[in-house]
Amino acid sequence: LYVALRKESASSGGVPIAVRHIESIMRMAEAHAKMHLREHVRDDDLDAAIQMMLTSFVSAQKFSVQRALQKSFAKYLNTGIEK
Protein backbone atom coordinates (compact mmCIF):
# COMPACT_ATOMS: atom_id res chain seq x y z
CA LEU A 1 0.00 0.00 0.00
CA TYR A 2 2.73 2.46 1.00
CA VAL A 3 4.85 1.90 -2.10
CA ALA A 4 1.83 2.12 -4.42
CA LEU A 5 0.59 5.32 -2.75
CA ARG A 6 4.00 6.92 -2.86
CA LYS A 7 4.50 6.07 -6.54
CA GLU A 8 1.00 7.19 -7.56
CA SER A 9 1.13 10.51 -5.70
CA ALA A 10 4.63 11.27 -7.04
CA SER A 11 3.75 10.46 -10.64
CA SER A 12 0.58 12.53 -10.61
CA GLY A 13 2.15 15.58 -8.94
CA GLY A 14 0.31 15.26 -5.64
CA VAL A 15 1.45 15.66 -2.07
CA PRO A 16 3.84 12.79 -1.27
CA ILE A 17 3.04 10.23 1.40
CA ALA A 18 5.57 9.71 4.17
CA VAL A 19 6.43 7.03 6.71
CA ARG A 20 4.52 9.02 9.33
CA HIS A 21 1.32 8.18 7.44
CA ILE A 22 1.98 4.47 8.01
CA GLU A 23 2.66 5.15 11.69
CA SER A 24 -0.63 7.04 11.82
CA ILE A 25 -2.47 4.05 10.38
CA MET A 26 -1.08 1.86 13.16
CA ARG A 27 -2.15 4.35 15.85
CA MET A 28 -5.63 4.72 14.32
CA ALA A 29 -6.03 0.93 14.16
CA GLU A 30 -5.10 0.68 17.85
CA ALA A 31 -7.55 3.46 18.71
CA HIS A 32 -10.31 1.76 16.71
CA ALA A 33 -9.71 -1.48 18.64
CA LYS A 34 -9.82 0.40 21.96
CA MET A 35 -13.11 2.07 20.99
CA HIS A 36 -14.52 -1.43 20.63
CA LEU A 37 -12.99 -2.44 23.98
CA ARG A 38 -10.51 -4.89 22.49
CA GLU A 39 -6.94 -5.34 23.64
CA HIS A 40 -5.66 -6.47 20.23
CA VAL A 41 -5.98 -5.00 16.76
CA ARG A 42 -7.98 -7.08 14.28
CA ASP A 43 -8.15 -6.93 10.50
CA ASP A 44 -11.29 -4.80 10.59
CA ASP A 45 -9.52 -2.23 12.79
CA LEU A 46 -6.70 -2.01 10.27
CA ASP A 47 -9.16 -1.78 7.36
CA ALA A 48 -10.99 1.09 9.07
CA ALA A 49 -7.70 2.92 9.72
CA ILE A 50 -6.54 2.47 6.11
CA GLN A 51 -9.85 3.71 4.76
CA MET A 52 -9.81 6.73 7.08
CA MET A 53 -6.22 7.67 6.20
CA LEU A 54 -6.75 7.19 2.46
CA THR A 55 -9.96 9.22 2.47
CA SER A 56 -8.17 12.04 4.26
CA PHE A 57 -5.04 11.81 2.09
CA VAL A 58 -7.00 11.75 -1.18
CA SER A 59 -9.21 14.68 -0.17
CA ALA A 60 -6.10 16.77 0.56
CA GLN A 61 -4.88 16.44 -3.06
CA LYS A 62 -5.57 18.62 -6.09
CA PHE A 63 -8.78 17.67 -7.90
CA SER A 64 -7.03 16.02 -10.85
CA VAL A 65 -4.84 13.99 -8.50
CA GLN A 66 -7.88 13.04 -6.40
CA ARG A 67 -9.53 11.35 -9.34
CA ALA A 68 -6.42 9.33 -10.19
CA LEU A 69 -5.92 8.24 -6.58
CA GLN A 70 -9.59 7.33 -6.15
CA LYS A 71 -9.43 5.08 -9.21
CA SER A 72 -6.16 3.48 -8.16
CA PHE A 73 -7.19 2.80 -4.57
CA ALA A 74 -10.91 2.16 -4.94
CA LYS A 75 -10.62 -1.28 -3.31
CA TYR A 76 -9.31 0.36 -0.10
CA LEU A 77 -11.76 3.27 -0.15
CA ASN A 78 -14.90 1.18 -0.72
CA THR A 79 -14.72 -1.42 2.02
CA GLY A 80 -18.23 -1.00 3.36
CA ILE A 81 -16.98 0.14 6.76
CA GLU A 82 -18.91 3.01 8.29
CA LYS A 83 -17.18 6.36 8.28
Sequence and secondary structure as in RCSB ss.txt:
>XXXX:A:sequence
LYVALRKESASSGGVPIAVRHIESIMRMAEAHAKMHLREHVRDDDLDAAIQMMLTSFVSAQKFSVQRALQKSFAK
YLNTGIEK
>XXXX:A:secstr
 HHHHHHHHHHTT     HHHHHHHHHHHHHHHHHTT SS  HHHHHHHHHHHHHHHHHTS HHHHHHHHHHTHH
HH S    
